[in-house]
Amino acid sequence: MYQVVRKLVFTDSHCASDAPKTYEELFEKLDTNKDGKVDVAELKEGLSALGIAFGKGDAQKIVSSGDQDNDEGLDINEFSKYLKEHEKKLLLTFKSLDKNNDGRIDYMEIKQSLADLGMDISKEEAEKILQTIDVDGTMTVDWNEWREHFLFNTATNLQDIIRYWKHSTVLDIGDSLTIPDEFTEEEKTTGVWWKQLAAGAMAGAVSRTGTAPLDRMKVFMQVHGSKTNKISLVGGFKQMIKEGGVSSLWRGNGTNVLKIAPETAIKFMAYEQYKKMLSSEGGKVQTHERFIAGSLAGATAQTAIYPMEVMKTRLTLRKTGQYSGMFDCAKKILKKEGMKAFYKGYVPNILGIIPYAGIDLAVYEVLKNAWLARYAKDTANPGILVLLACGTISSTCGQLASYPLALIRTRMQAAASIEGSEQVTMNHLVKKILEKEGFFGLYRGILPNFMKVIPAVSISYVVLDLI
């Protein structure tokens, strides 16, 4: 437990005993080619040579933050200014930890600060954490010890560790029922939050486009598949290509991509408001409160963009020449079926958010803690591959729980567009499927849905890396 907590909160970034003590001396040591500036490569090499550990991407963040003239390097003035500003942030964090204002941090203050972040540790564990920073053996940490330990760590507050285990928005397999990301106050004030949301939306658009044929196959099987009309993957693709050509495999993808932006924005804003309404203990959000807020935010976003969900299903199933586009589809649905048609299948869709989001979050937390306990030796940052793997597994488990409701929703959305199809309620449709097809009839089309996961993860990883 101690090793996990120690690495999670305090990275080994203290200066070596022979490290230079002033900004000017540091700069001279780091400027190996003596061109009057320190670039990313020199910073990485120099800090490693001085025995100063730093996280992946920290060197780039330091240079980018301090580079005022955009020459991809820091001169002595920029270098000194960055460190002075960074020290100010570190001092604020130190003072927030020093709860009795005696100029030193003891084990009780460490223990309390971690408890505020939802991490309960023992006295012994708190003392061991102190020992990693305490240079003079007093079992307390003064400002100088704190400063040297974190001078080249870009994290400036304890909340920064939450970033490592935010549930990534990058993984997008088309079913946006997940709980939104958490953002620190610093990320909100600096504008990092919208950049991360935009990156996630961009990755989602590319991912959905890349897996659109499998998504169309899933919907095709959900609506047209039955015991008497068994549709195989190969047979289904051949049928779709024969009817509309290769491009028909991407029917409905435009609407599916367009709804990412409004859904993400509404979900994020609603989530922040619901957290404020539900949070207790001075604004700290508990796991169950996060789940409730996330579910409510998902329901709010789905309610707002649900007409686009209906149109996406109709466009995905359309025959050649049936609709000329999204607006033509909306116009014909409104004229023929009325406004209520845009909310067919709404109830099972909203009900599906609860098992999906709940299981998704619970499995993710279990996987997170398992990784920390087993592998968090040198860093608490798991890296994008581990995040995506955990997100994939938790999302898959969530899908297993909510898939029957997703199938019912899709059939209700498509019912009016299928010749001879009767308009039924959710309960009647479930009963009908169970009688004619059995329990596994509720999971028809789940194979192509699962097949989307691996390419979605791969595409998301590549797009994120490029961004």
Secondary structure, 3 states (H helix, E strand, C coil): CHHHHHHHHCCCCCCCCCCCCCHHHHHHHHCCCCCCCECHHHHHHHHHHCCCCCCCCHHHHHHHHHCCCCCCCECHHHHHHHHHHHHHHHHHHHHHHCCCCCCEECHHHHHHHHHHCCCCCCHHHHHHHHHHHCCCCCCCEEHHHHHHHHCCCCCCCHHHHHHHHCCCCCCCCCCCCCCCCCCCHHHHHHCHHHHHHHHHHHHHHHHHHHCHHHHHHHHHHHHHCCCCCCCCHHHHHHHHHHHHCHHHHHCCHHHHHHCHHHHHHHHHHHHHHHHHHHCECCCECCHHHHHHHHHHHHHHHHHHHHHHHHHHHHHHHCCCCCCCCHHHHHHHHHHHHCHHHHHCCHHHHHHHHHHHHHHHHHHHHHHHHHHHHHHCCCCCCCCHHHHHHHHHHHHHHHHHHHHHHHHHHHHHHHHHHCCCCCCCCHHHHHHHHHHHHCHHHHHCCHHHHHHCHHHHHHHHHHHHHHC
